[in-house]
Amino acid sequence: MDRRCWLFLGLVGLAAGIFAIVVANDRGPQTGTIDIVYGRSDSPKLELGVETCNANLTPKVVETETSVQVRVTYPKQQGNGRGDCKDHVMVTLRAPLGQRAVMDVGSGRVVPVAPPD
């Protein structure tokens, strides 16, 4: 092989290495698992208990007539989930909860609603 071919292969290898480092260090948001919701049927306020630890939570809510769909995200470098720790975040619905089910979009499951303390 001539020198230009080796140079080309070296640049391709360098680009692949940089790409691998960027992908490995991706700090995109992660989705937290909601394991409990506190609220009342006559209130639009819900408190979500999320299986993260000291994370900066961002909830996104989509309401329908029959359900409240919630996804909670947080920065990847936060919320290691270790230890006896749980985060909570409040959301306010457009209308009281009523008989609607609360669904954790991240896990795809319906989350139980308990009365607030």
N, C-alpha and C positions, 0 to 999 in steps of 0.2 A: 504494500500500500504506500501511496505517496503521502507526503507531509500534509497536504490539504485534507485528505480523507481522515487522517488521525485527528487533525484539528476539529473537523466537523463532528466526529464521534465524541471527542472530549466535550464539546459544547452541548451536544445532545445529553450526555451523561450529567453535566452540570445542571442543565435545565430540569432534568428528571429529579435530581436531588433536591433542588430548590422547591419544586412542586410538592415533593413528599414532605418536606419540612413544613410548608404552608398548610397542607392538609392535616398533618398531625397536630398542629397548633391552632386549628380552627377554633375560634372563640364564639361561634354562633350560639344562639340561644338553645337551651334544653327545655324539655317539657317536664313539669313537675306532676306527680301523681296526687290527686285530691282524694283523701281518704275519709273525710267527714265534712259535712256542711252544717252550720248552725244557723237557724232561721225560723221564722213563723210564717204560716200560710197567709196571714193578713198584712204582712210587711214586705216591702221591696228590698230590704237589706239582708244580705247573706254574708256570713263569715266562713271562708274556706280554709280548712286545715290541709296543708300540703306537706308531703313527705320530702322536705328539704331542710337544710340547717343553715340559718343565717343568710338566706339568699334574698336578693332584691327582686321580688315577684311582680310580674306584669300579667294581670288577668285579661282575657278577652271573652266577652259574653255574647252569645247569639240566642235570642228569645223567639220561641214559637208559641202557638196556642197550647201545646201539650208538653213542651219541655224547655228547660234552660240548659244550653250547652256551653260549657266553660272549658277553656284551655288556659293553663297558667304556665308562663315561660319565665326563665331566669338566665342570666349570663352563665356560660359554661364553667368559668373559673370559680363560680360561687356555689354555695349549697352542697358541701361534700356529703351530706346525709349521714355522717358518722356521729355516734353518740346519741344520747337521749334528747332529741331536739326535733321540733316541728315548727314550721312557719305558718302564719295566718295572714290572710289578706281579705279586706272587705270589698264587696261589690254592691252596687245599687242597681236594681232592675228597673225597667220602665214601668212595670206594674207589680203589684204584690205577687208573691210566689203562687198562692192558691194551691191547686192540686197538681201542678206541673212537676214532672220528674226533673232532677238535676243530674246531668250527664257530664262525666269527665271525658272530654274529647280525646285526651292523650291516651287513656287506658281503654276507652270505649265502654266503660261500665257506668251504671246508674249508681250515684253516691247517696247514702242515707242522709236524711235531714233530721237533725236533733234540735230540741228547743235550746235557745241560747241560755247561758248561765245567768 
